[in-house]
Amino acid sequence: MKPETSKNLSRIARGVMRHFAQIGMHSLSEFSPARGLRVDIITLGMSDEIWIVECKSGQSDFKSDKKWQNYLAWCDRYFWAVDGKFPIDILPSDTGVIIADAYDASILREAPLNKLPVARRKKITKSIAISACNRLLTHTDPKM
């Protein structure tokens, strides 16, 4: 990945996570819901909903993503986060769309709700909590 592409993705993710924090949602970046999968952002939302957000820097980044449909089994709602220049008409119409920059974001199209089974919700919620705790530990005690 080109450095500029990576930088743009980081800006988009930061804006999305800032927006979520402002509306009372809690997010974690670079999360692995299952072996071989890594989502850009996972969020614990209102009504205990779990949202996954994939950030895309451009059309080629979107078209090269072959795993995104595997993420659907791990969330109640699925979103794409892109910048204002992205051609949103190429994104699947049965997914949500978020427009973001480095400072904020706006949900342009709400994602449909596909409720997770209770056992899967419990498993992923626990996994999110463990991941967040481990990250905090390495932040507070880098030698751990």
Secondary structure as UniProt FT lines:
FT   HELIX           3..22
FT   TURN            23..24
FT   STRAND          26..31
FT   TURN            35..36
FT   STRAND          39..44
FT   HELIX           46..48
FT   STRAND          50..55
FT   HELIX           59..63
FT   HELIX           68..74
FT   STRAND          77..82
FT   TURN            84..85
FT   HELIX           88..90
FT   TURN            93..94
FT   STRAND          96..100
FT   STRAND          105..109
FT   HELIX           118..140
FT   TURN            142..143
//
